[in-house]
Amino acid sequence: MKQWPAERYGAVVQQLVHQNGGKVVVIGDGEEAALCRSLAQSSSVPIHLAIQVPSLLTLAGILKRCHLVIGND
């Protein structure tokens, strides 16, 4: 899988929040937990973490509330 470096996600997140407002949720599985936490800790905007979402139904509920989704291939 292709994956952007965390710094690029961080730059996009900061620009979007500063220009448009809104909240950021980073979703990842157990293998991505360290990357998600690193992104949240290095960000100048608040980031909510959703690591190891318990079910597809829960994930669908989170995504339903999103106005924009950015992800890997």
Phi and psi restraints in degrees (range 20) as a CNS / XPLOR table:
assign (resid 1 and name C) (resid 2 and name N)
       (resid 2 and name CA) (resid 2 and name C) 1.0 -75.6 20.0 2
assign (resid 2 and name N) (resid 2 and name CA)
       (resid 2 and name C) (resid 3 and name N) 1.0 143.1 20.0 2
assign (resid 2 and name C) (resid 3 and name N)
       (resid 3 and name CA) (resid 3 and name C) 1.0 -145.8 20.0 2
assign (resid 3 and name N) (resid 3 and name CA)
       (resid 3 and name C) (resid 4 and name N) 1.0 130.5 20.0 2
assign (resid 3 and name C) (resid 4 and name N)
       (resid 4 and name CA) (resid 4 and name C) 1.0 -67.6 20.0 2
assign (resid 4 and name N) (resid 4 and name CA)
       (resid 4 and name C) (resid 5 and name N) 1.0 149.6 20.0 2
assign (resid 4 and name C) (resid 5 and name N)
       (resid 5 and name CA) (resid 5 and name C) 1.0 -66.6 20.0 2
assign (resid 5 and name N) (resid 5 and name CA)
       (resid 5 and name C) (resid 6 and name N) 1.0 150.3 20.0 2
assign (resid 5 and name C) (resid 6 and name N)
       (resid 6 and name CA) (resid 6 and name C) 1.0 -56.6 20.0 2
assign (resid 6 and name N) (resid 6 and name CA)
       (resid 6 and name C) (resid 7 and name N) 1.0 -34.0 20.0 2
assign (resid 6 and name C) (resid 7 and name N)
       (resid 7 and name CA) (resid 7 and name C) 1.0 -61.5 20.0 2
assign (resid 7 and name N) (resid 7 and name CA)
       (resid 7 and name C) (resid 8 and name N) 1.0 -36.4 20.0 2
assign (resid 7 and name C) (resid 8 and name N)
       (resid 8 and name CA) (resid 8 and name C) 1.0 -70.5 20.0 2
assign (resid 8 and name N) (resid 8 and name CA)
       (resid 8 and name C) (resid 9 and name N) 1.0 -41.7 20.0 2
assign (resid 8 and name C) (resid 9 and name N)
       (resid 9 and name CA) (resid 9 and name C) 1.0 -59.7 20.0 2
assign (resid 9 and name N) (resid 9 and name CA)
       (resid 9 and name C) (resid 10 and name N) 1.0 -43.2 20.0 2
assign (resid 9 and name C) (resid 10 and name N)
       (resid 10 and name CA) (resid 10 and name C) 1.0 -59.0 20.0 2
assign (resid 10 and name N) (resid 10 and name CA)
       (resid 10 and name C) (resid 11 and name N) 1.0 -42.5 20.0 2
assign (resid 10 and name C) (resid 11 and name N)
       (resid 11 and name CA) (resid 11 and name C) 1.0 -64.9 20.0 2
assign (resid 11 and name N) (resid 11 and name CA)
       (resid 11 and name C) (resid 12 and name N) 1.0 -42.1 20.0 2
assign (resid 11 and name C) (resid 12 and name N)
       (resid 12 and name CA) (resid 12 and name C) 1.0 -65.1 20.0 2
assign (resid 12 and name N) (resid 12 and name CA)
       (resid 12 and name C) (resid 13 and name N) 1.0 -45.5 20.0 2
assign (resid 12 and name C) (resid 13 and name N)
       (resid 13 and name CA) (resid 13 and name C) 1.0 -58.2 20.0 2
assign (resid 13 and name N) (resid 13 and name CA)
       (resid 13 and name C) (resid 14 and name N) 1.0 -49.7 20.0 2
assign (resid 13 and name C) (resid 14 and name N)
       (resid 14 and name CA) (resid 14 and name C) 1.0 -62.0 20.0 2
assign (resid 14 and name N) (resid 14 and name CA)
       (resid 14 and name C) (resid 15 and name N) 1.0 -43.3 20.0 2
assign (resid 14 and name C) (resid 15 and name N)
       (resid 15 and name CA) (resid 15 and name C) 1.0 -64.4 20.0 2
assign (resid 15 and name N) (resid 15 and name CA)
       (resid 15 and name C) (resid 16 and name N) 1.0 -45.5 20.0 2
assign (resid 15 and name C) (resid 16 and name N)
       (resid 16 and name CA) (resid 16 and name C) 1.0 -62.8 20.0 2
assign (resid 16 and name N) (resid 16 and name CA)
       (resid 16 and name C) (resid 17 and name N) 1.0 -44.1 20.0 2
assign (resid 16 and name C) (resid 17 and name N)
       (resid 17 and name CA) (resid 17 and name C) 1.0 -67.3 20.0 2
assign (resid 17 and name N) (resid 17 and name CA)
       (resid 17 and name C) (resid 18 and name N) 1.0 -42.5 20.0 2
assign (resid 17 and name C) (resid 18 and name N)
       (resid 18 and name CA) (resid 18 and name C) 1.0 -66.2 20.0 2
assign (resid 18 and name N) (resid 18 and name CA)
       (resid 18 and name C) (resid 19 and name N) 1.0 -34.7 20.0 2
assign (resid 18 and name C) (resid 19 and name N)
       (resid 19 and name CA) (resid 19 and name C) 1.0 -84.3 20.0 2
assign (resid 19 and name N) (resid 19 and name CA)
       (resid 19 and name C) (resid 20 and name N) 1.0 -34.0 20.0 2
assign (resid 19 and name C) (resid 20 and name N)
       (resid 20 and name CA) (resid 20 and name C) 1.0 -122.4 20.0 2
assign (resid 20 and name N) (resid 20 and name CA)
       (resid 20 and name C) (resid 21 and name N) 1.0 -8.5 20.0 2
assign (resid 20 and name C) (resid 21 and name N)
       (resid 21 and name CA) (resid 21 and name C) 1.0 74.3 20.0 2
assign (resid 21 and name N) (resid 21 and name CA)
       (resid 21 and name C) (resid 22 and name N) 1.0 -164.6 20.0 2
assign (resid 21 and name C) (resid 22 and name N)
       (resid 22 and name CA) (resid 22 and name C) 1.0 101.2 20.0 2
assign (resid 22 and name N) (resid 22 and name CA)
       (resid 22 and name C) (resid 23 and name N) 1.0 178.3 20.0 2
assign (resid 22 and name C) (resid 23 and name N)
       (resid 23 and name CA) (resid 23 and name C) 1.0 -116.2 20.0 2
assign (resid 23 and name N) (resid 23 and name CA)
       (resid 23 and name C) (resid 24 and name N) 1.0 154.9 20.0 2
assign (resid 23 and name C) (resid 24 and name N)
       (resid 24 and name CA) (resid 24 and name C) 1.0 -120.0 20.0 2
assign (resid 24 and name N) (resid 24 and name CA)
       (resid 24 and name C) (resid 25 and name N) 1.0 131.5 20.0 2
assign (resid 24 and name C) (resid 25 and name N)
       (resid 25 and name CA) (resid 25 and name C) 1.0 -122.0 20.0 2
assign (resid 25 and name N) (resid 25 and name CA)
       (resid 25 and name C) (resid 26 and name N) 1.0 127.1 20.0 2
assign (resid 25 and name C) (resid 26 and name N)
       (resid 26 and name CA) (resid 26 and name C) 1.0 -104.3 20.0 2
assign (resid 26 and name N) (resid 26 and name CA)
       (resid 26 and name C) (resid 27 and name N) 1.0 122.6 20.0 2
assign (resid 26 and name C) (resid 27 and name N)
       (resid 27 and name CA) (resid 27 and name C) 1.0 -109.3 20.0 2
assign (resid 27 and name N) (resid 27 and name CA)
       (resid 27 and name C) (resid 28 and name N) 1.0 132.7 20.0 2
assign (resid 27 and name C) (resid 28 and name N)
       (resid 28 and name CA) (resid 28 and name C) 1.0 -156.2 20.0 2
assign (resid 28 and name N) (resid 28 and name CA)
       (resid 28 and name C) (resid 29 and name N) 1.0 164.6 20.0 2
assign (resid 28 and name C) (resid 29 and name N)
       (resid 29 and name CA) (resid 29 and name C) 1.0 -94.7 20.0 2
assign (resid 29 and name N) (resid 29 and name CA)
       (resid 29 and name C) (resid 30 and name N) 1.0 -176.1 20.0 2
assign (resid 29 and name C) (resid 30 and name N)
       (resid 30 and name CA) (resid 30 and name C) 1.0 -58.5 20.0 2
assign (resid 30 and name N) (resid 30 and name CA)
       (resid 30 and name C) (resid 31 and name N) 1.0 -35.2 20.0 2
assign (resid 30 and name C) (resid 31 and name N)
       (resid 31 and name CA) (resid 31 and name C) 1.0 -69.9 20.0 2
assign (resid 31 and name N) (resid 31 and name CA)
       (resid 31 and name C) (resid 32 and name N) 1.0 -23.1 20.0 2
assign (resid 31 and name C) (resid 32 and name N)
       (resid 32 and name CA) (resid 32 and name C) 1.0 -100.2 20.0 2
assign (resid 32 and name N) (resid 32 and name CA)
       (resid 32 and name C) (resid 33 and name N) 1.0 3.0 20.0 2
assign (resid 32 and name C) (resid 33 and name N)
       (resid 33 and name CA) (resid 33 and name C) 1.0 -56.8 20.0 2
assign (resid 33 and name N) (resid 33 and name CA)
       (resid 33 and name C) (resid 34 and name N) 1.0 -46.3 20.0 2
assign (resid 33 and name C) (resid 34 and name N)
       (resid 34 and name CA) (resid 34 and name C) 1.0 -64.0 20.0 2
assign (resid 34 and name N) (resid 34 and name CA)
       (resid 34 and name C) (resid 35 and name N) 1.0 -41.0 20.0 2
assign (resid 34 and name C) (resid 35 and name N)
       (resid 35 and name CA) (resid 35 and name C) 1.0 -63.8 20.0 2
assign (resid 35 and name N) (resid 35 and name CA)
       (resid 35 and name C) (resid 36 and name N) 1.0 -43.8 20.0 2
assign (resid 35 and name C) (resid 36 and name N)
       (resid 36 and name CA) (resid 36 and name C) 1.0 -62.2 20.0 2
assign (resid 36 and name N) (resid 36 and name CA)
       (resid 36 and name C) (resid 37 and name N) 1.0 -45.5 20.0 2
assign (resid 36 and name C) (resid 37 and name N)
       (resid 37 and name CA) (resid 37 and name C) 1.0 -64.6 20.0 2
assign (resid 37 and name N) (resid 37 and name CA)
       (resid 37 and name C) (resid 38 and name N) 1.0 -39.8 20.0 2
assign (resid 37 and name C) (resid 38 and name N)
       (resid 38 and name CA) (resid 38 and name C) 1.0 -61.8 20.0 2
assign (resid 38 and name N) (resid 38 and name CA)
       (resid 38 and name C) (resid 39 and name N) 1.0 -43.6 20.0 2
assign (resid 38 and name C) (resid 39 and name N)
       (resid 39 and name CA) (resid 39 and name C) 1.0 -62.0 20.0 2
assign (resid 39 and name N) (resid 39 and name CA)
       (resid 39 and name C) (resid 40 and name N) 1.0 -45.1 20.0 2
assign (resid 39 and name C) (resid 40 and name N)
       (resid 40 and name CA) (resid 40 and name C) 1.0 -64.5 20.0 2
assign (resid 40 and name N) (resid 40 and name CA)
       (resid 40 and name C) (resid 41 and name N) 1.0 -40.4 20.0 2
assign (resid 40 and name C) (resid 41 and name N)
       (resid 41 and name CA) (resid 41 and name C) 1.0 -72.4 20.0 2
assign (resid 41 and name N) (resid 41 and name CA)
       (resid 41 and name C) (resid 42 and name N) 1.0 -30.5 20.0 2
assign (resid 41 and name C) (resid 42 and name N)
       (resid 42 and name CA) (resid 42 and name C) 1.0 -90.0 20.0 2
assign (resid 42 and name N) (resid 42 and name CA)
       (resid 42 and name C) (resid 43 and name N) 1.0 -4.9 20.0 2
assign (resid 42 and name C) (resid 43 and name N)
       (resid 43 and name CA) (resid 43 and name C) 1.0 -82.8 20.0 2
assign (resid 43 and name N) (resid 43 and name CA)
       (resid 43 and name C) (resid 44 and name N) 1.0 146.7 20.0 2
assign (resid 43 and name C) (resid 44 and name N)
       (resid 44 and name CA) (resid 44 and name C) 1.0 -89.7 20.0 2
assign (resid 44 and name N) (resid 44 and name CA)
       (resid 44 and name C) (resid 45 and name N) 1.0 -2.5 20.0 2
assign (resid 44 and name C) (resid 45 and name N)
       (resid 45 and name CA) (resid 45 and name C) 1.0 -116.2 20.0 2
assign (resid 45 and name N) (resid 45 and name CA)
       (resid 45 and name C) (resid 46 and name N) 1.0 151.2 20.0 2
assign (resid 45 and name C) (resid 46 and name N)
       (resid 46 and name CA) (resid 46 and name C) 1.0 -64.2 20.0 2
assign (resid 46 and name N) (resid 46 and name CA)
       (resid 46 and name C) (resid 47 and name N) 1.0 136.3 20.0 2
assign (resid 46 and name C) (resid 47 and name N)
       (resid 47 and name CA) (resid 47 and name C) 1.0 -128.0 20.0 2
assign (resid 47 and name N) (resid 47 and name CA)
       (resid 47 and name C) (resid 48 and name N) 1.0 128.6 20.0 2
assign (resid 47 and name C) (resid 48 and name N)
       (resid 48 and name CA) (resid 48 and name C) 1.0 -93.1 20.0 2
assign (resid 48 and name N) (resid 48 and name CA)
       (resid 48 and name C) (resid 49 and name N) 1.0 135.8 20.0 2
assign (resid 48 and name C) (resid 49 and name N)
       (resid 49 and name CA) (resid 49 and name C) 1.0 -101.3 20.0 2
assign (resid 49 and name N) (resid 49 and name CA)
       (resid 49 and name C) (resid 50 and name N) 1.0 136.6 20.0 2
assign (resid 49 and name C) (resid 50 and name N)
       (resid 50 and name CA) (resid 50 and name C) 1.0 -128.1 20.0 2
assign (resid 50 and name N) (resid 50 and name CA)
       (resid 50 and name C) (resid 51 and name N) 1.0 82.5 20.0 2
assign (resid 50 and name C) (resid 51 and name N)
       (resid 51 and name CA) (resid 51 and name C) 1.0 -99.8 20.0 2
assign (resid 51 and name N) (resid 51 and name CA)
       (resid 51 and name C) (resid 52 and name N) 1.0 134.2 20.0 2
assign (resid 51 and name C) (resid 52 and name N)
       (resid 52 and name CA) (resid 52 and name C) 1.0 55.9 20.0 2
assign (resid 52 and name N) (resid 52 and name CA)
       (resid 52 and name C) (resid 53 and name N) 1.0 59.6 20.0 2
assign (resid 52 and name C) (resid 53 and name N)
       (resid 53 and name CA) (resid 53 and name C) 1.0 -57.4 20.0 2
assign (resid 53 and name N) (resid 53 and name CA)
       (resid 53 and name C) (resid 54 and name N) 1.0 130.9 20.0 2
assign (resid 53 and name C) (resid 54 and name N)
       (resid 54 and name CA) (resid 54 and name C) 1.0 -67.7 20.0 2
assign (resid 54 and name N) (resid 54 and name CA)
       (resid 54 and name C) (resid 55 and name N) 1.0 -22.3 20.0 2
assign (resid 54 and name C) (resid 55 and name N)
       (resid 55 and name CA) (resid 55 and name C) 1.0 -156.6 20.0 2
assign (resid 55 and name N) (resid 55 and name CA)
       (resid 55 and name C) (resid 56 and name N) 1.0 163.3 20.0 2
assign (resid 55 and name C) (resid 56 and name N)
       (resid 56 and name CA) (resid 56 and name C) 1.0 -64.9 20.0 2
assign (resid 56 and name N) (resid 56 and name CA)
       (resid 56 and name C) (resid 57 and name N) 1.0 -32.5 20.0 2
assign (resid 56 and name C) (resid 57 and name N)
       (resid 57 and name CA) (resid 57 and name C) 1.0 -64.6 20.0 2
assign (resid 57 and name N) (resid 57 and name CA)
       (resid 57 and name C) (resid 58 and name N) 1.0 -41.7 20.0 2
assign (resid 57 and name C) (resid 58 and name N)
       (resid 58 and name CA) (resid 58 and name C) 1.0 -64.7 20.0 2
assign (resid 58 and name N) (resid 58 and name CA)
       (resid 58 and name C) (resid 59 and name N) 1.0 -44.5 20.0 2
assign (resid 58 and name C) (resid 59 and name N)
       (resid 59 and name CA) (resid 59 and name C) 1.0 -59.5 20.0 2
assign (resid 59 and name N) (resid 59 and name CA)
       (resid 59 and name C) (resid 60 and name N) 1.0 -43.8 20.0 2
assign (resid 59 and name C) (resid 60 and name N)
       (resid 60 and name CA) (resid 60 and name C) 1.0 -60.8 20.0 2
assign (resid 60 and name N) (resid 60 and name CA)
       (resid 60 and name C) (resid 61 and name N) 1.0 -38.8 20.0 2
assign (resid 60 and name C) (resid 61 and name N)
       (resid 61 and name CA) (resid 61 and name C) 1.0 -64.4 20.0 2
assign (resid 61 and name N) (resid 61 and name CA)
       (resid 61 and name C) (resid 62 and name N) 1.0 -39.6 20.0 2
assign (resid 61 and name C) (resid 62 and name N)
       (resid 62 and name CA) (resid 62 and name C) 1.0 -65.3 20.0 2
assign (resid 62 and name N) (resid 62 and name CA)
       (resid 62 and name C) (resid 63 and name N) 1.0 -49.2 20.0 2
assign (resid 62 and name C) (resid 63 and name N)
       (resid 63 and name CA) (resid 63 and name C) 1.0 -65.2 20.0 2
assign (resid 63 and name N) (resid 63 and name CA)
       (resid 63 and name C) (resid 64 and name N) 1.0 -31.3 20.0 2
assign (resid 63 and name C) (resid 64 and name N)
       (resid 64 and name CA) (resid 64 and name C) 1.0 -61.4 20.0 2
assign (resid 64 and name N) (resid 64 and name CA)
       (resid 64 and name C) (resid 65 and name N) 1.0 -30.6 20.0 2
assign (resid 64 and name C) (resid 65 and name N)
       (resid 65 and name CA) (resid 65 and name C) 1.0 -85.9 20.0 2
assign (resid 65 and name N) (resid 65 and name CA)
       (resid 65 and name C) (resid 66 and name N) 1.0 -6.6 20.0 2
assign (resid 65 and name C) (resid 66 and name N)
       (resid 66 and name CA) (resid 66 and name C) 1.0 -82.7 20.0 2
assign (resid 66 and name N) (resid 66 and name CA)
       (resid 66 and name C) (resid 67 and name N) 1.0 143.2 20.0 2
assign (resid 66 and name C) (resid 67 and name N)
       (resid 67 and name CA) (resid 67 and name C) 1.0 -95.5 20.0 2
assign (resid 67 and name N) (resid 67 and name CA)
       (resid 67 and name C) (resid 68 and name N) 1.0 -18.9 20.0 2
assign (resid 67 and name C) (resid 68 and name N)
       (resid 68 and name CA) (resid 68 and name C) 1.0 -150.3 20.0 2
assign (resid 68 and name N) (resid 68 and name CA)
       (resid 68 and name C) (resid 69 and name N) 1.0 137.9 20.0 2
assign (resid 68 and name C) (resid 69 and name N)
       (resid 69 and name CA) (resid 69 and name C) 1.0 -126.2 20.0 2
assign (resid 69 and name N) (resid 69 and name CA)
       (resid 69 and name C) (resid 70 and name N) 1.0 130.1 20.0 2
assign (resid 69 and name C) (resid 70 and name N)
       (resid 70 and name CA) (resid 70 and name C) 1.0 -120.4 20.0 2
assign (resid 70 and name N) (resid 70 and name CA)
       (resid 70 and name C) (resid 71 and name N) 1.0 129.2 20.0 2
assign (resid 70 and name C) (resid 71 and name N)
       (resid 71 and name CA) (resid 71 and name C) 1.0 -151.5 20.0 2
assign (resid 71 and name N) (resid 71 and name CA)
       (resid 71 and name C) (resid 72 and name N) 1.0 176.0 20.0 2
assign (resid 71 and name C) (resid 72 and name N)
       (resid 72 and name CA) (resid 72 and name C) 1.0 -78.7 20.0 2
assign (resid 72 and name N) (resid 72 and name CA)
       (resid 72 and name C) (resid 73 and name N) 1.0 173.0 20.0 2
